[in-house]
Amino acid sequence: MALKYTPKLCTVPKIEQITTPNKNIQSFFMRSDVSFYVDEKYRMGNYKADEEIIHIVVWNNKLLVESESIDLGDFFFPTGMNTRRFRNLEECIGWLGNQVSGALHKLGIKPKNSFVSLIFQDLLGRTEILAMCNLFINVLSFKGILITPRSLSQAIGTLSPNCVVVNVYENYTTVCLVEDFWMLDGICVSKESNKGFELADSIDFVDEFNKIKVFEEKNIFSCGKCDYKDETEEKMETHFQQQHQKENECHPDVDPQEHFKMHLKMYDEKGDIYEIIGKRINHVLSKEKMKKIGGKVIVFNHGGTLLSETSLKKVFEECGIYPEVCMYPDSAEDMIMNVMGVFSGLDCIKEMWMTDKEWNSTGLRILKEKVLFII
């Protein structure tokens, strides 16, 4: 029998669908397309009128501000801000701000009437990314910012939504995994290490814990027959006994109690660059995602040792993947900048722009919803 009235507590408002660039958020219930951080008029779609978008690259040893190029020297080491050169983060960011300010003045650009699309060095720490956002918004006074890691800009620039991006530098190599134009993982292969600057108040401990769970960094063992990973050999044995013990026709002469060791893989970052790439994709990705992302490999050389296309393909073929490998002998800067210029102006990208009002409202909290990478 139908109710004659609708109780107030049962009244469900009509909610518009929300689209967000953050792949970790896939919720429709009680959400609208209106930011709860700031008034709707301060979001990019309504905030930007005819202001200019300035394109800036802070990467490797180079600063590009539109057509102006400045040598940064050893500003980064190897991928983090150089703690050997600068005493603290304030000094480091202050020096960078002076370089950017000088270039803007030379070009006659007024930040207060502009937005900035920033491409930054791969694998910067959270503290350093937050400091750069604050520099461009609160110090240089841009009205809003779009931030993109270097490898992601290369994936966008080469129109490669799913790929492995390898950048070979003189003293180190970075390997980043991109899925649907979202950078889900990245490592630096170098004989030297530097964590860069880090401040305790920029760390979200709950988020750090979840990040470990997502990427299973502690789970150094993986099963060769499925995507299961765990942190101890005993747990791997239990898994194998329960799931795969009947599948022993591959090694009939091996003791059933020892059979699991024939399919046990252990993750480490030792070996040459080809082995490290193979181990990383095996460690981070499921077999399904491995085929999706590993189908294309793009390699950029920036003065380092040239990688062998044959050796690179062999690593993926051992995983049952036959990738398309694209080798770029240089940074392909013009191509990437041209595509990023179009990308930053697309209507569908407006939700990724962070305005000065949004940044000053909640900082890191809003930034997490605006980026296509883990922070």
C-alpha positions as CSV (number, residue, x, y, z in Angstrom):
1,M,0.0,0.0,0.0
2,A,1.5,3.3,-1.1
3,L,2.2,6.0,1.5
4,K,-0.1,9.0,1.5
5,Y,2.7,11.3,2.3
6,T,6.5,11.4,2.1
7,P,8.2,11.7,5.5
8,K,10.8,14.5,5.5
9,L,13.6,12.2,6.4
10,C,12.9,10.2,3.3
11,T,13.1,13.1,0.9
12,V,16.2,12.5,-1.2
13,P,17.4,15.6,-3.2
14,K,18.4,15.2,-6.8
15,I,22.2,15.1,-7.1
16,E,24.1,16.0,-10.2
17,Q,26.9,13.7,-11.4
18,I,30.4,14.8,-10.4
19,T,33.4,14.3,-12.6
20,T,36.8,14.4,-11.0
21,P,40.3,13.9,-12.3
22,N,41.2,11.9,-9.2
23,K,40.8,8.2,-10.0
24,N,40.5,7.3,-6.3
25,I,37.1,9.2,-6.1
26,Q,34.2,7.5,-7.9
27,S,31.2,8.5,-5.9
28,F,27.9,10.0,-6.9
29,F,25.8,9.9,-3.7
30,M,25.3,13.3,-2.0
31,R,27.8,14.9,-4.3
32,S,27.2,17.8,-6.7
33,D,29.5,19.4,-9.2
34,V,29.9,22.4,-6.9
35,S,33.1,22.6,-4.9
36,F,32.5,22.7,-1.1
37,Y,35.9,24.5,-0.6
38,V,35.0,27.8,-2.2
39,D,32.1,29.7,-3.8
40,E,31.4,28.5,-7.3
41,K,32.4,31.8,-8.8
42,Y,36.0,31.2,-7.7
43,R,36.3,27.9,-9.5
44,M,38.2,27.8,-12.8
45,G,35.1,27.7,-15.1
46,N,33.7,30.9,-13.7
47,Y,36.9,32.5,-12.4
48,K,38.8,32.8,-15.6
49,A,37.7,35.3,-18.2
50,D,40.2,36.3,-20.9
51,E,43.4,36.1,-18.8
52,E,46.4,34.6,-20.4
53,I,47.8,31.1,-19.6
54,I,51.6,31.2,-19.1
55,H,53.5,28.0,-19.7
56,I,56.5,27.3,-17.4
57,V,58.8,24.3,-17.2
58,V,61.0,23.6,-14.1
59,W,62.9,20.5,-15.1
60,N,66.4,18.9,-14.9
61,N,68.8,21.9,-15.2
62,K,66.4,24.1,-17.1
63,L,63.7,26.8,-16.5
64,L,61.5,27.7,-19.4
65,V,59.1,30.6,-19.1
66,E,57.3,30.8,-22.5
67,S,60.2,31.6,-24.9
68,E,62.7,32.5,-22.2
69,S,65.2,29.8,-21.2
70,I,67.3,29.9,-18.0
71,D,70.0,27.5,-16.9
72,L,69.2,26.2,-13.4
73,G,72.6,24.4,-12.9
74,D,72.4,21.8,-10.2
75,F,69.0,23.0,-8.8
76,F,67.9,19.3,-8.7
77,F,69.9,16.4,-7.4
78,P,69.1,13.9,-8.8
79,T,65.3,14.3,-8.9
80,G,64.7,16.2,-5.6
81,M,65.7,19.8,-4.9
82,N,69.4,19.9,-4.1
83,T,69.9,19.8,-0.4
84,R,73.7,20.1,-0.9
85,R,73.3,23.4,-2.7
86,F,70.6,25.0,-0.5
87,R,70.5,25.1,3.2
88,N,66.7,24.9,3.5
89,L,63.5,24.9,1.4
90,E,62.9,28.6,1.9
91,E,66.3,29.5,0.3
92,C,65.7,27.0,-2.5
93,I,62.2,28.2,-3.4
94,G,63.3,31.8,-3.0
95,W,66.1,31.4,-5.5
96,L,63.8,29.8,-8.0
97,G,61.2,32.5,-7.5
98,N,63.8,35.2,-8.3
99,Q,64.6,33.4,-11.6
100,V,61.0,33.1,-12.6
101,S,60.2,36.7,-11.6
102,G,63.2,38.0,-13.7
103,A,61.9,36.0,-16.7
104,L,58.4,37.3,-16.3
105,H,59.6,40.9,-16.0
106,K,61.7,40.5,-19.1
107,L,58.7,39.2,-21.1
108,G,56.4,41.9,-19.7
109,I,54.1,39.3,-18.1
110,K,51.9,40.4,-15.1
111,P,51.1,37.3,-13.0
112,K,48.2,38.9,-11.3
113,N,46.4,38.9,-14.7
114,S,47.5,35.4,-15.6
115,F,47.2,31.7,-14.9
116,V,50.2,29.3,-15.0
117,S,50.5,25.8,-16.5
118,L,53.5,24.3,-14.7
119,I,55.5,21.2,-15.8
120,F,57.8,20.1,-13.0
121,Q,60.6,17.6,-12.4
122,D,59.4,14.0,-12.0
123,L,59.3,12.5,-8.5
124,L,59.5,15.7,-6.5
125,G,58.4,15.2,-2.9
126,R,55.1,16.4,-1.5
127,T,56.7,19.2,0.5
128,E,58.5,20.5,-2.6
129,I,55.3,20.4,-4.7
130,L,53.4,22.3,-2.0
131,A,56.2,24.9,-1.8
132,M,56.1,25.4,-5.6
133,C,52.3,25.8,-5.6
134,N,52.6,28.4,-2.8
135,L,55.4,30.2,-4.8
136,F,53.4,30.6,-7.9
137,I,50.1,31.6,-6.2
138,N,51.0,33.5,-3.1
139,V,54.5,34.9,-3.9
140,L,54.4,35.4,-7.6
141,S,50.6,36.1,-7.5
142,F,49.2,34.0,-10.3
143,K,45.4,33.6,-10.2
144,G,45.6,29.8,-10.6
145,I,47.8,26.8,-11.4
146,L,47.7,23.6,-13.4
147,I,50.6,21.2,-12.3
148,T,51.8,18.3,-14.4
149,P,54.8,16.0,-13.8
150,R,57.4,15.9,-16.7
151,S,56.7,12.2,-17.6
152,L,52.9,12.8,-17.7
153,S,53.4,15.8,-20.0
154,Q,55.5,13.5,-22.3
155,A,52.7,11.0,-22.3
156,I,50.2,13.7,-23.2
157,G,52.5,15.2,-25.7
158,T,53.0,11.9,-27.6
159,L,49.3,11.1,-27.2
160,S,50.1,7.9,-25.2
161,P,47.3,7.5,-22.5
162,N,48.8,4.1,-21.4
163,C,52.6,3.8,-21.4
164,V,55.9,3.4,-19.6
165,V,57.9,6.7,-19.8
166,V,61.7,6.4,-19.5
167,N,63.9,9.5,-19.2
168,V,67.6,8.8,-19.5
169,Y,69.8,11.5,-18.0
170,E,73.6,11.7,-17.7
171,N,73.7,10.4,-14.1
172,Y,70.3,8.8,-13.5
173,T,67.2,7.4,-15.1
174,T,63.5,7.8,-14.2
175,V,60.8,5.2,-15.0
176,C,57.2,6.3,-14.7
177,L,54.0,4.3,-15.3
178,V,51.0,6.1,-16.9
179,E,47.5,4.7,-17.0
180,D,44.7,6.7,-18.8
181,F,46.9,9.9,-18.5
182,W,47.3,9.3,-14.8
183,M,50.8,8.7,-13.4
184,L,50.4,5.9,-10.9
185,D,54.0,5.1,-10.1
186,G,57.6,6.3,-10.7
187,I,61.1,5.4,-9.6
188,C,64.6,6.9,-10.0
189,V,67.5,4.7,-10.9
190,S,70.7,6.3,-9.6
191,K,73.9,5.5,-7.8
192,E,73.3,8.5,-5.6
193,S,70.2,9.4,-3.6
194,N,68.6,12.6,-2.2
195,K,65.2,12.8,-0.6
196,G,65.0,16.5,-1.1
197,F,63.4,18.8,1.4
198,E,60.6,17.5,3.7
199,L,58.5,19.1,6.4
200,A,56.5,17.2,8.9
201,D,53.4,19.3,8.6
202,S,53.1,18.5,4.9
203,I,52.6,14.8,5.6
204,D,49.2,13.3,5.8
205,F,49.9,10.1,7.8
206,V,46.6,8.4,6.9
207,D,47.3,9.0,3.3
208,E,50.9,7.8,3.6
209,F,49.6,4.6,5.1
210,N,47.0,4.1,2.4
211,K,49.7,4.8,-0.3
212,I,51.8,2.0,1.1
213,K,48.8,-0.4,1.0
214,V,48.0,0.6,-2.6
215,F,51.4,0.0,-4.0
216,E,52.3,-2.9,-1.6
217,E,55.8,-1.7,-1.1
218,K,56.3,-4.1,1.8
219,N,55.0,-7.0,-0.3
220,I,58.3,-8.1,-1.8
221,F,57.1,-11.5,-2.8
222,S,54.7,-12.2,-5.7
223,C,53.1,-15.3,-7.1
224,G,54.1,-16.2,-10.7
225,K,50.7,-17.8,-11.4
226,C,48.5,-14.8,-10.3
227,D,48.7,-11.3,-9.0
228,Y,48.9,-12.2,-5.3
229,K,51.6,-10.4,-3.3
230,D,52.7,-10.7,0.3
231,E,55.5,-9.8,2.6
232,T,56.7,-13.3,3.9
233,E,57.6,-16.5,2.3
234,E,55.3,-18.4,4.8
235,K,52.3,-16.5,3.6
236,M,53.2,-17.1,0.0
237,E,53.4,-20.8,0.7
238,T,49.9,-20.8,2.3
239,H,48.5,-18.9,-0.7
240,F,50.0,-21.4,-3.1
241,Q,48.9,-24.4,-1.2
242,Q,45.3,-23.1,-1.2
243,Q,45.1,-21.8,-4.7
244,H,47.6,-23.6,-6.9
245,Q,48.7,-26.8,-5.3
246,K,46.7,-28.9,-7.8
247,E,48.5,-27.2,-10.7
248,N,51.8,-29.1,-10.3
249,E,52.1,-30.6,-13.8
250,C,54.7,-28.0,-14.7
251,H,57.2,-29.4,-12.2
252,P,56.1,-33.1,-11.6
253,D,59.5,-34.1,-10.2
254,V,59.5,-31.4,-7.5
255,D,58.3,-32.1,-3.9
256,P,54.7,-30.7,-3.6
257,Q,55.8,-28.9,-0.4
258,E,58.6,-27.2,-2.3
259,H,56.6,-26.5,-5.5
260,F,55.6,-23.0,-4.5
261,K,59.2,-21.9,-4.7
262,M,59.3,-22.6,-8.4
263,H,56.7,-19.8,-8.8
264,L,57.9,-17.4,-6.1
265,K,59.2,-14.0,-7.3
266,M,61.1,-11.6,-5.0
267,Y,61.2,-7.9,-5.7
268,D,64.5,-5.9,-5.5
269,E,65.9,-3.0,-7.4
270,K,69.2,-4.6,-8.2
271,G,70.5,-5.3,-11.8
272,D,70.8,-3.2,-14.9
273,I,68.2,-0.7,-16.0
274,Y,66.3,-3.3,-18.1
275,E,66.0,-5.7,-15.2
276,I,64.9,-2.9,-12.9
277,I,62.1,-1.9,-15.3
278,G,60.9,-5.5,-15.6
279,K,60.9,-6.0,-11.9
280,R,59.1,-2.7,-11.2
281,I,56.2,-3.4,-13.6
282,N,55.9,-6.9,-12.2
283,H,55.9,-5.6,-8.7
284,V,53.4,-2.7,-9.1
285,L,51.0,-3.8,-11.8
286,S,48.6,-6.7,-12.1
287,K,48.9,-8.9,-15.2
288,E,45.9,-7.1,-16.7
289,K,47.4,-3.6,-16.1
290,M,50.8,-4.8,-17.2
291,K,49.5,-5.6,-20.7
292,K,47.6,-2.3,-20.8
293,I,50.4,0.0,-19.7
294,G,53.3,-2.0,-21.1
295,G,51.9,-2.0,-24.6
296,K,53.8,1.2,-25.3
297,V,57.2,2.4,-24.1
298,I,58.5,5.9,-24.8
299,V,62.2,6.7,-24.1
300,F,63.7,10.2,-24.0
301,N,67.4,10.7,-24.0
302,H,68.9,13.7,-22.2
303,G,72.6,13.1,-22.6
304,G,72.7,9.7,-20.9
305,T,73.7,6.3,-22.3
306,L,71.4,5.2,-25.1
307,L,69.1,2.3,-24.2
308,S,68.9,-0.7,-26.5
309,E,65.5,-1.1,-28.1
310,T,66.0,-4.8,-28.4
311,S,66.9,-5.3,-24.8
312,L,64.0,-3.1,-23.7
313,K,61.5,-5.2,-25.8
314,K,63.0,-8.4,-24.4
315,V,62.2,-7.4,-20.8
316,F,58.5,-6.9,-21.7
317,E,58.4,-10.0,-23.9
318,E,59.4,-12.1,-20.9
319,C,56.1,-10.9,-19.3
320,G,54.1,-11.8,-22.4
321,I,53.9,-8.2,-23.7
322,Y,55.0,-7.1,-27.1
323,P,55.3,-3.3,-26.8
324,E,55.6,-0.5,-29.3
325,V,58.9,1.2,-28.4
326,C,59.4,4.9,-29.4
327,M,62.9,6.3,-29.0
328,Y,63.4,10.0,-28.9
329,P,67.1,11.2,-29.2
330,D,66.3,14.5,-27.4
331,S,63.7,16.0,-25.1
332,A,61.2,16.8,-28.0
333,E,60.5,20.1,-26.1
334,D,58.7,21.9,-28.9
335,M,56.3,19.0,-29.5
336,I,55.4,18.5,-25.9
337,M,55.0,22.3,-25.2
338,N,52.7,22.7,-28.2
339,V,50.4,19.8,-27.1
340,M,50.5,21.0,-23.5
341,G,49.4,24.4,-24.7
342,V,46.3,22.9,-26.2
343,F,45.8,20.5,-23.3
344,S,45.8,23.3,-20.6
345,G,43.1,25.2,-22.5
346,L,40.6,22.3,-22.9
347,D,37.2,22.7,-21.2
348,C,37.4,19.2,-19.8
349,I,40.6,20.1,-17.9
350,K,39.1,23.0,-16.0
351,E,38.4,20.8,-13.0
352,M,42.2,20.2,-12.7
353,W,43.0,23.9,-12.4
354,M,43.5,25.1,-8.9
355,T,42.6,28.8,-8.4
356,D,44.3,31.0,-5.8
357,K,41.0,31.0,-3.7
358,E,40.9,27.2,-3.7
359,W,44.6,26.9,-2.7
360,N,44.3,29.4,0.1
361,S,41.1,27.7,1.3
362,T,42.4,24.2,2.1
363,G,45.9,23.8,0.4
364,L,46.9,20.1,0.2
365,R,43.3,18.9,0.6
366,I,42.1,20.5,-2.6
367,L,45.4,19.8,-4.4
368,K,44.9,16.1,-4.1
369,E,41.7,16.4,-6.1
370,K,43.3,18.5,-8.8
371,V,46.2,16.3,-9.8
372,L,46.8,13.3,-12.1
373,F,49.5,11.7,-9.9
374,I,50.0,10.4,-6.4
375,I,50.8,13.1,-3.9
